[in-house]
Amino acid sequence: MVLVSIFGGNRKEVLKQAVGFVPLWAVIIALLFNIFHLQYGYVIETTLNYLGQSTIPLIMISLGLTLDFKEIKHSFTDSLFVAFVKLILAPIIIFLILNAINFGGLSFKVAILEAGMATAMNALVLAITYDLDTKLMSSIIFTNTVLSLITLTGIITLLV
């Protein structure tokens, strides 16, 4: 959201959108349910499961609609730079930080693996919402996703 406000959004509008950001409220409500051991009924659980199962296909369709292979060729160097930072440099930095503070175990491995994940699809949603460069963002997501098949395999091999 900070980058959106810098590169293309009205700061007031971005702040308003951040407060109304549904995933943020979902995390807050989930934490409250967890802390106070609240139960929700079958209907709510079933509805949330159905909605959750439809999310990935809808996001993939929106990526496919914005993907332009000619644009991937034009923004290939930018996409490779972002891929290097996100898929290689970020896990190395997290590895060094966690080693420095003697953090270990399964949480250590999960943190490094998460740091090396491809760029999230919500970046494309933000680009579409705030009228940013959607062609570049879809190119970055596509390139990161393809290259993450190699880098994540390498990270998992090193962590095991």
Sequence and secondary structure as in RCSB ss.txt:
>XXXX:A:sequence
MVLVSIFGGNRKEVLKQAVGFVPLWAVIIALLFNIFHLQYGYVIETTLNYLGQSTIPLIMISLGLTLDFKEIKHS
FTDSLFVAFVKLILAPIIIFLILNAINFGGLSFKVAILEAGMATAMNALVLAITYDLDTKLMSSIIFTNTVLSLI
TLTGIITLLV
>XXXX:A:secstr
 HHHHHHT  HHHHHHHHHT HHHHHHHHHHHHHHTT    HHHHHHHHHHHHHHHHHHHHHHHHH  HHHHHHT
HHHHHHHHIIIIIIHHHHHHHHHHHTT  HHHHHHHHHHHTS   THHHHHHHHTT  HHHHHHHHHHHHHHHHH
HHHHHHHHH 
